[in-house]
Amino acid sequence: MSTPAASSLHASSATTAPRWQLPPAAAFPLLAVLLFAFFVAGSAPSPLFVVFQQQWGFSPALLTVAFAIYAIALLASLLVAGSLSDHIGRRPVVFVALLLQAGAMLTFLLAEGINGIIAARVVQGIATGMVGGALTAAVVEAAPAAQKRLGAMIGSVSPLAGLAVGAVLTGIAVKFALHPVPLVFGVLAAICVVGAVATLFLPESVTPRPGALASLVPRVSVPVQARSEFVRGVPTMLAVWSLAGLYLSLVPSVLQQIFGIHDGIVNGLAIATFFGLGAASPTLLKKLSPVRMSAIGMSLLAVGAGLVAMSLATRSVALFFVGTALAGFGGGSAFSAQVQTLAPIAQPHQRAELFSALYAVSYLAFSVPAMLAGRLIAPLGLPATVEAYATLVLAVAALGAWLRWGSVRRAGAPAVN
């Protein structure tokens, strides 16, 4: 027969018993998959935009609004909640964001017009903005001690790899599935719900600290020790992500109206070529130091953007895909080098804030130029608008390449780590 004191002690022990957690060996790949899945969902609607446009008859300007509103909502979410996980922990932020993403997928599934698509993109942007910095930081923190550079590389390539896979899988669904919309968004919603449940068992890598409410005041802040490197990387962010915005918003229309290609797989393949080679390039160039990788990447991005502009003027599909491949390969390696350089500079409690600032600049470049381009299509025409867009990217990429090669020369940076 137990005494009241013993019963009380037993109850206290039960309430303080540690929650079962995934081992670190499982937590690291799970976090990497979740980060990847968020960006798969980010590009999955793009090959369907042309289908929706044909079905509902909205203008090209509204098409770019449906694309860009995602990035604008993402940016607003970054500004408000980008550093929240530094205060309350990574796990609760990731859990809520996954549920919001699942809700966005269901909104896509139930949409009956362009307003439903825009609403879904807003929710999707909020979810991705909340979690981008937190998940990237969590992946870096969960990486084994000897593989921190791998964690930073995964954080940098996951956006590009996810965007590539999302576009090509949706393109395949458009081509072969009888009902691609419920297939694409139903599967993604299910993945998000399963991921949210799995998040409950992740170990927490951040000790909660005061200031959560104050962190919700919109701001962009870069730790002092990372500011000079961050500024040097601005042309990289602008060139890479503004071209990414072009591919996700207008390239399906370019293929149809300029090259006369009406095929969902080719639409997805064009997007996947850019983002897929961008995701693969850091691995292929991993023996290079980040500064040299960045210089080479920006040079290839500039050449690729120039070839894309030439392909539109000459109506050459082959030249378009060559330019897309070079631009994607160069852009991915340059952006990955930027993340690999910045990640070690910040302290653990500053990483989500730093990555949120990185994504804030990137997503401004991702959304605003594409939306402006959509407004210029009516007065200038699609070919002239996209040619001018690619030429501007070429100019910014050339500036970034010049700055990075200057850094290589001044530092005498070695080619291999």
Secondary structure, DSSP 8 states (H G I E B T S, - for coil): ---HHHHHHHHHHHHTS------HHHHHHHHHHHHHHHHHHHHTTHHHHHHHHHHH---HHHHHHHHHHHHHHHHHHHHHHTTTHHHH-HHHHHHHHHHHHHHHHHHHHH--SHHHHHHHHHHHHHHHHHHHHHHHHHHHHHS-GGGHHHHHHHHHHHHHHHHHHHHHHHHHHHHH-SSHHHHHHHHHHHHHHHHHHHHTTS---S---S-HHHHTS------GGGHHHHHHTHHHHHHHHHHHHHHHHTHHHHHHHTS----HHHHHHHHHHHHHHHHHHHHHTTTB-HHHHHHHHHHHHHHHHHHHHHHHHHT-HHHHHHHHHHHHHHHHHHHHHHHHHHTTTS-GGGHHHHHHHHHHHHHHHHHHHHHHHHHHHHHH-HHHHHHHHHHHHHHHHHHHHHHHHHHHHHHT--SB-
